[in-house]
Amino acid sequence: METHDALLASITPDTGETRTILDPATGEPVGEAPVHSVQDLEAAIAAAAAAQPAWAALGHDARSAALLKAADAVERSAEELARLLSREQGKPLNGPNARFEVGACAAWLRVAAGTPLDPETVVDDGETRAELHYRPIGVVGAIGPWNWPMMITVWQIAPALRMGNAVVVKPSEYTPLSVLALAKVLNEELPEGLLTVVSGGRDVGARLAEHPAIGKVMFTGSTATGRAIIKSSADTVKRLTLELGGNDAGIVLPDADPKAIAEGLFWGAFINTGQTCAALKRLYVHDSLYEAVCEELTKVAAAMPMGNGLDENNVLGPLQNRQQYDIVARLVEAARDSGARILLGGNPDTDQPGHFYPATLVADIDNGNPLVAEEQFGPALPIIRYGTVDEAVTMANALDVGLGASVWSPDPARAREVAVRLVAGTVWINKHGAVDPRIPFGGAKQSGYGLEFGVEGLKALGVPQVING
């Protein structure tokens, strides 16, 4: 038995209802996931509430030490976690994919453990002294997505645990095995009951969002689901951190070098085969270098091998599920029907198994085309021509989302002048989607609210308390 099969066997339930999870690259079974009920959720929340006070009483140093040990445990199990992730989610082992994701889990745990958060003296003038502290919330509900199931779960649970909270996780129904396996590894170093994964359906997610014992919900996923969580959390006035849909724009300025930026543009758009909230999804290129950028980007994309994630040669994989495949296919066909120019791809092999859609580049496309205006969340990038920077900024800001954006230029000062005009939570310069556990991350407009990562991310998992006197 391979090591990842041993880990999989350890999370396979002996009793109760299960659901078969299929490999999106082959259609073959990966394993059996438990189908937890609302009653299971209630038990998990009760256990979390019972475990949380003692965890909070340990203090920051002891909690951080436990998180560092949890990071060590992730690294000990890194290869088996990566192989299970590749089979369930579809992403290849190599490139910025499965092994990268597992490594990021350890990195985020370590940064959450090591980021200082001392009481802040707000006023101390000889007459008044006021300090700002952050106390534990209690029990945090974490609802995660299927695109980066392990990494985004750690983004949620690491700061929550560091700040003295217990966590109940509801993973995506598409990728429960990865999250269950990750939690099993983390729980080797955590007190019992503190971290529980409840692998259920929408009824479980809805109850988690409204449950009176949940003090905060962290959610990464669609804007539509985010709105539903906002509504269901209202009666108990829960704190929320929402990282919702994005349709990130990138602007290539006229002074850019097409060949120098081509690989960065490719990975900005096609990381995780385009299945990333903060991926580059609309590329605006100045008239003067439009054809050159199209040519260089096509060369890079054509050289990237796509296939089964367990093949060490591949760096692009399938779409994780058929629903997402159909969205990408529909949007590319809408572009083709409109007369847009398909530079690469757009011709899936429907005879092969799995949800493979080829890396696709689309040029000469109108800014209002569905492939531009809707979030494709897959391996299809529209490239839009512009004449003036003002025009590019207007088009980039026209949508109701604003998670990330990027500006591409060899002149950093000029790039920053454009960056400050873009309405997005993060604007990268000469890169896209490069998140860092030390740097706050969050969205603008309908891409959500609240910050993750760094000191601000820790504060978001605490209740501010002022000691005045």
C-alpha positions in Angstrom: 0.0 0.0 0.0 1.4 3.4 -0.9 1.8 6.0 1.9 -1.0 8.2 0.6 -3.3 5.2 0.5 -2.5 4.6 4.2 -3.4 8.2 5.0 -6.6 7.9 2.9 -7.5 4.6 4.7 -7.1 6.4 8.1 -9.8 8.9 7.2 -12.2 6.4 5.6 -15.2 5.9 7.9 -16.0 2.4 9.2 -19.7 3.2 9.5 -22.2 5.7 8.3 -23.2 7.1 5.0 -20.3 7.8 2.5 -19.9 9.3 -0.9 -17.4 8.2 -3.6 -15.0 10.9 -4.6 -13.8 10.6 -8.2 -10.4 11.6 -9.7 -11.1 14.5 -12.1 -8.3 13.4 -14.4 -9.4 9.8 -14.8 -13.0 9.5 -13.5 -11.8 6.6 -11.2 -12.6 6.5 -7.5 -10.2 8.1 -5.1 -11.9 7.2 -1.9 -15.0 7.3 0.3 -15.8 10.5 2.1 -18.1 10.6 5.1 -21.4 12.4 4.6 -21.8 14.1 8.0 -25.1 15.4 9.2 -26.3 18.5 11.0 -26.3 16.3 14.1 -22.6 15.6 13.5 -22.0 19.4 13.2 -23.8 20.0 16.5 -21.5 17.4 18.2 -18.4 19.0 16.7 -19.4 22.5 17.8 -20.1 21.2 21.3 -16.7 19.6 21.5 -15.0 22.7 20.1 -16.8 24.9 22.7 -15.6 22.5 25.5 -12.0 22.5 24.3 -11.6 26.2 23.5 -11.3 27.7 27.0 -8.3 25.6 28.0 -6.7 26.3 24.6 -7.2 30.1 25.1 -5.8 29.9 28.6 -2.4 28.5 27.3 -1.5 32.0 25.9 0.1 33.0 22.7 3.5 31.4 23.2 2.2 27.9 24.0 -0.3 28.0 21.2 2.4 29.2 18.7 4.6 26.3 19.8 1.7 23.8 19.1 1.3 25.4 15.6 5.0 25.0 14.9 4.7 21.3 15.8 1.7 21.1 13.5 3.8 22.5 10.7 6.4 19.9 11.3 3.7 17.2 11.1 2.5 18.6 7.8 6.1 18.4 6.5 6.5 14.8 7.7 3.4 13.8 5.7 4.0 16.2 2.8 4.3 13.7 0.0 1.3 11.6 0.9 -0.8 14.8 1.4 0.3 16.1 -2.0 -0.5 12.8 -3.8 -3.9 12.6 -2.3 -4.5 16.3 -3.2 -3.4 15.6 -6.8 -5.8 12.7 -7.1 -8.8 14.5 -5.6 -8.4 18.0 -6.8 -6.6 17.2 -10.1 -3.6 19.6 -9.8 -0.2 18.2 -10.8 2.4 17.3 -8.2 4.9 19.7 -9.7 4.8 23.4 -10.6 2.9 25.8 -8.4 0.5 23.0 -7.6 0.1 20.1 -5.1 3.5 19.9 -3.5 3.6 23.7 -3.5 0.2 23.8 -1.8 1.2 21.5 1.0 4.5 23.5 1.5 2.3 26.6 1.8 0.3 25.0 4.5 3.5 24.6 6.7 4.6 28.1 5.8 1.3 29.7 6.8 1.3 27.8 10.1 4.7 29.0 10.9 4.0 32.6 10.0 0.8 32.6 12.0 2.7 31.2 15.0 5.6 33.7 14.7 3.8 37.0 14.0 3.9 39.1 17.1 0.7 40.7 18.3 1.4 42.8 21.5 -1.1 45.0 23.3 -1.1 48.5 21.7 -0.9 51.5 23.9 -3.4 53.9 22.3 -3.1 56.8 24.8 -0.7 57.4 27.6 -0.5 61.1 28.4 0.0 61.0 32.2 -3.7 61.2 32.9 -5.3 58.6 30.7 -3.8 55.2 29.7 -5.6 53.0 27.2 -4.5 49.7 25.8 -5.9 47.7 22.9 -6.0 43.9 23.3 -7.4 41.1 21.2 -9.3 38.3 23.0 -10.4 35.0 21.5 -13.8 34.9 19.8 -14.6 31.4 20.8 -15.6 28.9 18.1 -14.9 29.8 14.5 -16.6 28.3 11.5 -14.4 27.8 8.4 -16.0 27.1 5.0 -13.5 26.3 2.3 -13.4 25.9 -1.5 -12.3 23.1 -3.8 -9.6 24.9 -5.7 -6.9 25.2 -3.0 -8.6 23.0 -0.3 -5.7 22.4 2.0 -4.0 25.8 1.7 -7.1 28.0 2.1 -8.2 25.8 5.0 -4.9 26.6 6.7 -5.3 30.3 5.9 -8.5 30.1 8.0 -7.6 27.8 10.8 -4.0 28.9 11.5 -4.8 32.4 12.7 -8.0 31.3 14.4 -6.0 28.7 16.5 -3.2 31.1 17.2 -5.7 33.7 18.6 -7.1 31.1 21.0 -10.2 29.9 19.1 -11.5 26.4 18.3 -12.4 25.7 14.7 -15.1 23.7 12.9 -14.3 23.2 9.2 -16.8 22.6 6.5 -14.9 21.6 3.3 -16.2 21.7 -0.2 -18.2 18.6 -1.2 -15.8 18.3 -4.2 -12.6 18.0 -2.1 -13.4 16.7 1.4 -10.7 14.0 1.5 -7.8 16.5 1.3 -9.2 18.5 4.2 -10.0 15.5 6.3 -6.4 14.2 5.8 -4.9 17.6 6.6 -6.9 17.9 9.8 -5.9 14.4 10.8 -2.2 15.4 10.4 -2.7 18.7 12.3 -4.6 16.9 15.1 -1.5 14.9 15.9 -0.3 18.1 17.6 -3.5 19.7 18.8 -5.8 19.0 21.8 -8.8 16.8 21.1 -12.0 18.6 19.9 -10.2 21.8 19.1 -10.2 21.3 15.3 -12.9 19.2 13.6 -13.9 18.7 10.0 -17.6 18.1 9.2 -17.9 16.8 5.7 -21.5 17.5 4.9 -23.7 19.1 2.3 -25.3 22.5 2.0 -27.5 21.9 5.1 -24.4 21.6 7.2 -22.9 24.8 5.7 -26.2 26.7 6.3 -26.4 25.6 9.9 -22.8 26.4 10.6 -23.4 30.0 9.3 -26.4 30.5 11.5 -25.4 28.6 14.6 -25.5 30.7 17.8 -22.4 29.1 19.2 -20.3 30.1 16.2 -18.7 33.5 16.8 -17.2 34.1 13.4 -17.5 32.6 9.9 -14.6 32.6 7.5 -15.6 31.8 3.9 -13.8 31.5 0.6 -15.9 30.9 -2.4 -18.5 32.4 -4.7 -20.1 35.8 -4.2 -23.6 34.2 -4.3 -22.8 31.9 -1.4 -21.1 34.8 0.4 -24.4 36.7 0.2 -26.3 33.8 1.6 -23.8 33.5 4.5 -24.2 37.2 5.3 -28.0 36.8 5.5 -27.9 33.6 7.6 -25.3 35.1 10.0 -27.3 38.3 10.6 -29.6 37.1 13.5 -26.6 36.3 15.7 -24.4 39.2 14.4 -21.5 37.0 13.6 -18.1 38.4 12.6 -17.3 37.6 9.0 -14.3 37.3 6.7 -15.4 36.8 3.1 -13.0 36.1 0.2 -15.4 36.0 -2.7 -15.2 35.8 -6.5 -12.7 37.9 -8.5 -12.2 38.7 -12.1 -8.8 40.2 -11.9 -7.5 42.6 -14.5 -3.9 43.0 -15.6 -2.7 46.0 -17.6 0.4 45.8 -19.7 1.8 49.3 -20.2 3.3 50.5 -23.5 6.9 50.3 -22.2 6.8 46.6 -21.2 9.0 43.9 -22.8 6.6 41.2 -24.1 9.2 38.5 -24.0 10.4 39.4 -20.4 6.9 39.3 -19.0 5.3 36.4 -20.9 6.1 33.7 -18.4 4.9 35.9 -15.5 1.7 36.6 -17.3 1.2 32.9 -18.0 1.5 31.8 -14.4 -0.5 34.8 -13.2 -3.4 33.5 -15.3 -2.9 29.7 -15.4 -1.7 28.9 -11.9 -3.8 25.8 -10.8 -5.0 25.6 -14.4 -6.8 29.0 -13.9 -8.8 27.8 -10.9 -7.7 30.6 -8.5 -9.7 33.4 -7.1 -6.9 35.9 -7.5 -5.7 34.7 -10.9 -5.3 37.1 -13.8 -8.5 36.7 -15.8 -8.6 39.7 -18.1 -5.4 41.0 -19.8 -5.4 44.5 -21.2 -2.5 45.2 -23.6 -1.5 48.5 -25.3 -1.9 48.6 -29.1 1.8 49.1 -29.7 2.8 45.7 -28.3 -0.5 43.8 -28.5 0.6 41.4 -31.2 4.0 40.8 -29.6 2.5 40.0 -26.2 0.0 37.6 -27.9 2.9 35.9 -29.7 5.2 35.5 -26.7 2.4 34.4 -24.4 1.3 31.8 -26.9 4.8 30.4 -27.1 4.9 30.0 -23.3 1.5 28.5 -23.0 2.0 26.0 -25.8 5.0 24.6 -24.1 3.3 23.8 -20.8 2.3 20.1 -20.5 -1.2 19.2 -19.3 -2.3 15.8 -18.1 -2.7 13.5 -15.1 -1.3 15.2 -12.0 0.6 12.2 -10.8 2.8 12.3 -13.9 5.9 14.2 -12.8 6.1 16.0 -16.2 2.8 17.8 -16.1 2.2 21.3 -14.7 -1.4 21.8 -15.8 -4.2 19.5 -14.8 -8.0 19.0 -15.4 -10.8 21.3 -14.2 -11.8 19.9 -10.8 -15.4 19.3 -11.7 -17.7 19.0 -14.7 -19.7 22.1 -13.7 -16.6 24.3 -14.0 -15.5 22.6 -17.2 -18.9 23.5 -18.7 -18.6 27.1 -17.7 -15.2 27.5 -19.3 -16.4 25.7 -22.5 -19.5 27.9 -22.7 -17.5 31.1 -22.3 -14.9 30.2 -24.9 -17.6 29.2 -27.4 -19.3 32.6 -26.8 -16.0 34.3 -27.6 -15.5 32.2 -30.8 -19.1 32.9 -31.9 -18.5 36.6 -31.5 -15.6 36.5 -33.9 -12.8 36.6 -31.4 -9.4 35.1 -32.5 -8.4 31.9 -30.8 -4.7 32.0 -30.5 -4.3 28.6 -28.7 -6.6 25.9 -27.4 -10.4 26.1 -27.5 -10.5 22.5 -28.8 -11.0 20.0 -26.0 -10.6 16.3 -26.7 -14.0 15.0 -25.6 -12.9 11.4 -26.1 -10.3 11.4 -23.3 -11.3 10.8 -19.7 -11.3 13.6 -17.2 -12.3 17.2 -17.2 -9.4 18.5 -19.4 -9.8 21.8 -21.1 -6.7 22.9 -23.0 -4.8 26.2 -22.2 -6.7 28.7 -24.3 -5.7 32.3 -25.3 -8.3 34.5 -27.0 -7.4 37.7 -28.8 -9.4 40.5 -30.5 -12.2 40.2 -28.1 -14.6 43.0 -27.0 -14.5 44.1 -23.3 -18.2 43.2 -22.9 -17.8 39.7 -24.1 -19.0 37.1 -21.6 -15.4 35.6 -21.4 -14.2 39.0 -20.2 -17.2 40.1 -18.1 -17.8 36.8 -16.3 -15.3 35.0 -14.1 -14.2 31.9 -16.1 -12.2 30.3 -13.3 -10.3 28.1 -15.7 -7.6 27.9 -18.4 -8.9 30.5 -20.8 -7.5 34.0 -20.9 -9.0 36.9 -23.0 -6.5 39.5 -24.2 -8.1 42.9 -24.8 -6.5 45.7 -26.8 -6.5 49.3 -25.5 -5.3 52.6 -26.8 -4.8 54.8 -23.7 -4.0 54.0 -20.1 -7.2 55.9 -19.1 -9.2 53.5 -21.3 -7.5 50.5 -19.7 -8.1 51.7 -16.2 -11.8 52.4 -17.0 -12.3 48.9 -18.4 -10.4 47.2 -15.5 -12.6 49.0 -12.9 -15.9 48.5 -14.7 -16.9 45.2 -13.0 -18.5 44.8 -9.5 -15.6 42.7 -8.2 -12.1 43.8 -7.1 -10.0 41.1 -5.5 -6.7 41.6 -7.3 -5.1 43.4 -10.2 -1.7 43.9 -11.8 0.3 46.4 -13.7 3.2 45.3 -16.0 6.1 47.8 -16.7 9.9 48.1 -16.2 9.3 51.5 -14.6 8.0 50.8 -11.0 7.1 54.5 -10.4 5.0 54.6 -13.6 3.4 51.2 -12.6 2.5 52.5 -9.2 0.8 55.6 -10.7 -1.5 53.2 -12.5 -1.9 50.8 -9.6 -3.4 53.4 -7.2 -6.1 54.0 -9.8 -7.3 50.4 -9.8 -10.1 49.4 -7.4 -8.8 46.1 -6.0 -7.7 44.7 -2.6 -4.2 44.0 -3.9 -2.4 45.4 -7.0 0.7 43.5 -8.0 3.5 45.0 -10.1 5.1 42.7 -12.7 3.5 39.7 -11.1 0.0 38.5 -10.3 -1.5 36.5 -7.4 1.6 36.3 -5.4 0.1 36.0 -1.9 2.4 36.2 1.1 1.5 35.1 4.7 3.1 38.3 6.1 1.1 40.7 3.8 -2.6 41.4 4.4 -5.0 40.1 1.7 -8.6 40.9 1.0 -11.1 42.1 -1.6 -12.8 45.3 -2.7 -16.4 45.8 -3.9 -18.2 42.4 -4.2 -15.0 40.4 -3.8 -15.7 40.4 -0.1 -14.4 42.1 3.1 -12.1 41.5 5.9 -8.4 40.9 5.8 -6.4 37.7 6.1 -2.6 37.1 6.7 -0.1 39.0 8.8 -0.9 41.1 11.9 -4.2 42.2 10.4 -5.2 38.6 9.8 -4.6 37.8 13.5 -6.6 40.8 14.6 -9.5 39.6 12.5 -9.7 36.4 14.5 -9.9 38.3 17.8 -12.4 40.5 19.7 -10.8 43.9 20.3 -10.9 45.0 23.9 -9.8 48.3 25.3 -8.5 48.5 28.8 -9.0 52.1 29.8 -7.4 53.2 33.1 
